[in-house]
C-alpha cells in the first residue's frame, strides 16, 4: 500500500477518483459538498461503500455550522453511511469524533497552525493533516520540517503531511521526517477520473512553480492559485487587492475555484494526463527508487 491519501478537492474529486485511488492501494477521499444536493451525496456514499467494502476511503466534512449550511444533513449522512475516515475542516471536531468512533471509524483534522493541532488533538482526533506552505487550496505557511517536529512532540497519532508533495520521492521524504501519510492533491487533478475541465488539465501540465500565487483576494482566506487562470479572467496577478476586495466588474462572471483555479507549488511535476492507476504506478516506482537511494546512502556512510 502506497502511504498516500488522495486529498479531497473541491469541485474536482469524484466517486470514481475515490474508488480507483483506494483500489490502487491509496486512500481516496472527497468533500461531501462536492455532491449537491444532499440526496446526491447519499448516492455517492452508497456507490463508494458498495465498491470498497474493505478498502480504506474517506470524506471531508466542514464541521463549522456557520460555514456549512448543510452541516446537519452531512453529519447525518456520515452516521448513516459510516465512511472509514472523516477529515474535518474548521470548527470543533469533538462531536464528529464521538459519532465516528461509535461505529469504529477514524477522524483526521486538517490544521495549518500548531495551536490548532493541539486543540484537535485534545478533542481526540486519530490523525492530523498538517497543511504546509505550497499546498493547493487554503495552504498554510509553515515549513514541513518544523511543523512535523513540533507536532510530534505532543501527538503520537497519525500525521498526514500536505504541501507540494507530487512525486514518490516526496512521499518517502514525508515519512522520513515523521509523517505517516503524504496528502496529495494537485498531482491527481489531471487524472482521467477527476472532474477537472480539460482546459484546467492542460493549464496544469503547462505550469510550474512560478505560475502559483498565494493570495486572499478571491475568498478572503489565503490560498494558492494558478496565475494563468487569473490572467485568463482579466486580472493582473501583480495587483490583486486583499481580503476578497476584488473589482468583479472586470471579471465578468468568474468565480473562485470554478474559474480562478487552485493548485499547489508541486504543479511542475504534473506532466501528462493519466488514469489514477497509472499515477499510482508511477508514484510507487519513484517511491521505491527513493527508498533504495536512501538505503544505498546509508550503506556508503
C-alpha positions, -999 to 999 in steps of 0.1 A, spaced: 0 0 0 14 34 -10 12 58 20 -9 84 2 -42 100 9 -56 115 -23 -68 148 -9 -104 158 -11 -105 185 -37 -134 209 -41 -152 205 -74 -125 180 -86 -129 148 -66 -155 123 -78 -167 89 -66 -146 73 -94 -115 90 -81 -122 77 -46 -128 42 -58 -99 39 -82 -75 55 -57 -84 31 -29 -83 1 -53 -48 13 -63 -35 10 -27 -40 46 -16 -68 63 3 -94 80 -18 -114 109 -4 -139 135 -15 -155 166 0 -192 159 10 -201 193 -5 -189 182 -40 -222 162 -43 -252 185 -44 -279 184 -31 -275 161 0 -296 134 -18 -269 132 -45 -243 129 -18 -261 99 -4 -259 83 -38 -221 89 -39 -216 75 -5 -237 44 -13 -218 39 -45 -184 41 -29 -193 20 1 -205 -8 -22 -174 -6 -44 -150 -5 -14 -163 -30 12 -128 -35 28 -105 -8 13 -100 25 32 -116 57 20 -128 89 34 -148 121 32 -141 158 41 -166 174 64 -168 212 71 -177 209 108 -183 246 115 -221 251 114 -217 288 104 -195 279 74 -215 249 63 -252 254 56 -255 216 51 -239 207 84 -269 188 98 -275 169 66 -239 160 61 -234 149 97 -265 126 93 -250 111 62 -218 103 80 -237 85 107 -257 66 81 -230 56 57 -201 53 81 -171 63 60 -139 47 75 -122 81 76 -137 115 82 -114 145 76 -127 176 94 -120 212 84 -128 243 105 -148 241 138 -146 218 167 -142 181 157 -153 167 191 -189 159 181 -176 142 149 -150 122 169 -178 109 192 -200 99 163 -173 83 141 -157 65 169 -191 50 178 -190 30 145 -153 23 146 -142 50 121 -113 74 124 -112 112 124 -84 133 110 -84 171 112 -66 194 88 -47 223 105 -22 250 95 -10 261 129 4 242 159 -22 258 182 -50 243 161 -32 209 161 -32 210 199 -69 218 200 -77 190 176 -55 165 195 -73 175 227 -106 167 210 -95 131 205 -88 130 168 -70 100 154 -49 120 130 -38 154 119 -34 167 84 -6 193 85 -12 217 57 21 233 50 35 260 27 29 254 -10 -2 233 -6 -30 237 -31 -62 254 -20 -60 270 15 -24 262 22 -5 272 53 28 290 56 48 267 79 78 247 69 70 209 70 102 201 89 94 224 117 57 217 117 60 179 118 87 181 145 67 203 168 35 183 164 53 150 170 65 164 204 29 162 217 10 140 193 15 102 187 -14 97 163 -14 96 125 3 125 108 -6 133 72 17 158 55 3 182 29 21 207 7 40 204 -26 41 166 -25 39 154 -61 65 126 -66 72 93 -50 104 108 -36 84 134 -19 62 107 -3 93 89 10 107 122 24 74 129 42 78 96 60 115 103 68 107 134 87 80 117 108 47 117 88 27 85 82 9 96 50 15 120 22 -16 141 15 -15 147 -23 -39 168 -44 -25 186 -74 -8 156 -88 -42 139 -92 -60 169 -108 -52 157 -144 -65 122 -137 -90 108 -161 -114 101 -132 -113 137 -119 -138 164 -126 -112 188 -138 -121 206 -171 -98 197 -199 -87 233 -201 -76 231 -164 -57 198 -171 -39 215 -200 -30 245 -178 -17 223 -150 6 204 -175 19 237 -189 25 254 -155 53 253 -130 61 268 -95 64 303 -109 27 301 -120 14 298 -84 4 329 -64 -6 329 -27 -34 354 -21 -65 361 -1 -80 382 -29 -106 356 -40 -121 342 -8 -107 364 20 -86 334 31 -51 329 17 -48 301 -9 -26 291 -38 -39 298 -73 -28 293 -109 -17 326 -123 -27 317 -159 -63 313 -147 -62 347 -131 -49 363 -163 -75 345 -184 -102 362 -163 -89 397 -170 -69 403 -137 -34 413 -131 -19 388 -106 6 415 -95 -21 439 -85 -46 419 -66 -64 435 -36 -66 417 -4 -94 401 17 -117 395 -11 -120 432 -21 -118 425 -59 -135 446 -85 -156 418 -100 -168 442 -127 -136 433 -147 -141 396 -141 -175 392 -157 -189 361 -141 -156 345 -129 -157 327 -96 -130 314 -73 -124 276 -76 -147 274 -106 -129 299 -129 -100 310 -108 -83 277 -103 -62 265 -74 -31 243 -74 -1 236 -53 36 245 -58 43 210 -69 24 216 -102 57 215 -122 57 177 -117 24 173 -134 35 164 -169 6 145 -185 -30 132 -183 -31 98 -167 -55 74 -150 -54 71 -112 -39 36 -117 -11 50 -139 -3 78 -114 -2 53 -86 22 30 -105 45 60 -113 45 72 -77 52 36 -65 82 34 -88 95 67 -77 89 59 -40 108 26 -43 137 43 -61 139 69 -33 139 43 -6 166 24 -24 187 55 -27 184 63 10 194 27 18 224 29 -5 235 62 10 234 46 45 255 17 32 281 41 18 284 61 50 
